[in-house]
Amino acid sequence: MSVVTVWTKPGCGPCAAVKTALTAAKVPFVERDLSAPDAAEDLKRFQRRGLASTPITEYSVKAVPGLLPSEIGEVIDLWRSDHHVEQT
């Protein structure tokens, strides 16, 4: 199964809010710096999809740009469903 990835960059306030929401929901995630040199190909992949700013919350085939609580909630629900975790 896929892991939730939060693409960030230094000084990104909305990125911190997304990470807080995932942590509060007990959804594990990996944080990746989209401005890092080793993320250049990922940045290009997101740009081709029209996504160019952080945060980008990615899970499975879903990529959520920015801090959109309802869509972050969808990622949380999808992760819980895939991992058979009930909402607390």
N, C-alpha and C positions, 0 to 999 in steps of 0.2 A: 504494500500500500504506500501511497505517496505521503510525504511529510509536508507540513505547512512551512512555507518559507516566507519570511518578511524581508523584502528588499528595502534597505535603508541607505542613508548617507549621513555623514556627520552633521550634527545640529538640526536634525529633522524632528520638530516637535510632534507632528502627526504620527511619525513612526513610533515614538514612545507611547502614544495613546493606543495604537493598534496592538503593540506588544503587551500593554497593560490589560487590554480587553481579552486577549488570548490567554494570558496568565490567569486572569480572574475566572475564565471559563475552564481552566485546567486543560488547555489544549497545548501540547508541546509544539515548539516551533524552532526553526533554525533561522538565525539572522545572518543576512549577507549584505555586504556593502556594495551597492550598485556602482559607486564611483571608484572602486578598486580596479587596478589594471587587469586582474584576472577575471573580472566580470564583464569585460568589453563585449564578448560575444552575447552574453545575456542581455546587456543593454541594447545591442542591435536587434535582438529577437523581440524585446519589448517595444522598441521604436517601430518595428514593422507592424506591430499590433496597435499602434497609436498611443502607446503608454511611454511617457518619457520622464515622469517625475515620481518621487518617492512620497509615501510608501507604496509599495506594490505587494499585496498579500496574495501568494500563489499557493493553490492546492489543487492537485489533480489537473483538470483542464481549465480551472477557473483562475483568473487573475483579476484582483480587485484593485483599482487605482485609488490612491488617496485614503482618506478616513471617511468611509461611508458605513455608518453603524449597521444599517440593514443588510448590506452586502457582507460585512465582516461577520454578522450573525449567520448568514447563509453558509459561509466557510466553516464556522464553528459547528453548525448543524450537520453539514456534509461530513466533516471529520468525525463527529460523534456517531453518525449513522454507519460510516465505514468501519469504525472501531467498536461498534456495539456498546457505546457508552450512553447511558441515559442522562438526560438533562438534570442537573442538581438544583 
